[in-house]
Amino acid sequence: MRPTSEAQIFGVKIARLSWADLDEYCKQALLEKIPKHIVTANGEILLKALENDSYRDILNSADLTIPESTNVSWVLTLEGKPVTSTTSGADLVSHLANIAAEKGKSIFLLGGREEIPFRAGERLKNLNPNLKIAGSSNANPDDATIVERIKKTGADIVLVAYGAPKQEEWIAQHKDELGAKILVGIGGTFDMLAGTTPRAPQFFRTVHLEWLWRLLIQPTRIGRIWRAVVIFPIKALFN
């Protein structure tokens, strides 16, 4: 069930899907036996793939890689392969929660600091009263017991918040053991759901300046933001 229309940045295959196509993909994935690994690719992730061949191979072994940020969308447009939409990790999690609540499916939240995954799960439940939270855990990637624990819950969707590249590496290693249908690495989305890191107001999202909001509230991220907003597009366009 790979998308028929793909582009590439640094050798990473990126699907060119509309929001409706993505919605249908997720709903269909929940009906299939083979687990689906979805990657939301931003500039940081793609730069890591440029610098790490094994990580690039993991991204290309995923079942679906979608553009997560405006800078990725801009690069594809300038290369003559525009995408119809970008899907942030937060938006994808929200949509998956809606689908799960509608279809009677369950979600497991893995990763994050201290109480963050538990609070994020409570927030999703508050937003979707019919949603089944199979479980939450802040276990680290090396905890060998967490795989069996997730499997026992029967979770249909597993959200992994270890940050790149650990979350994609962990999913690639364990996705066939968990019994889940959809697995997604979602970076800092748990922090947004838990209220630890406020998401950008709608204005910043509308004008595609979420990165500026992150810089305003977390100035220590300036190095990461510089790589994503400046270094990434320059390297992508001249690679």
C-alpha positions, 0 to 999 in steps of 0.5 A: 500500500505504497503511494503512487506519487513520490518525490525524493530529498537526499535520497529519502522517498517522500509521499505526495498525498492529499489530506484525504489520501492520508485519511484513507491510508490510515483507515485502511492500515487499521484493517490490515495485518501487516503493520505500517510505519509512518514517518513525518519528515522535517528538515532536521530528520532529512539532514540526519538522513543525509549524514547517516546512510543507515538512518536513510535506509530506515526512512526508506523502509518505512511504509509512508513518509510524509512532509511534516514542515513547510520548509520540506514542502517549499523544497519540493515545490522549488524542485517542481514536485509540489505537495498538496499539504503538510502534516505536522506530528501534532495534526497526525496524532490528533487525526489518528485519535479521531479515527481510533475513537470512531473505529473502536481502536486503541492507542499506546503512548511511548516515550517522553519524560516522567509523567509526560506520556501519561498526561498526553494520553489523558489529554487525548482521552479528554478530546476524544471521550470514546478513545481507548488508551491502551497504555502509556510508558516513559520507558527508554528505548533500551528497556527490553520489557516494553515490547511485550507490555505493548503487545499484551495491551493489544494496542492498534496504534503506537505513538513513539516519542523518542526523537529522531533518529531513535524513534524511527530506529526503535520502530523499525526494530520492533514493529513486527513484534508489537501486533499494532497496525500503525506506528509513528514517531512523533517527536515533541508532540507529547509535550504539546499535548501535556501542555509542557510546550505550548503549540504555536497559535493559529496565526503562526501556523497559518503563515507557516512560522511555527519555527519562529514560535518555537524559537520565541518560547525556546531560544536554546533551540536556535541551533536546531532551528538554524539547521532546519530552516536555513541549512536544510533548504540550502543543502536540499536545493544544491545537493 
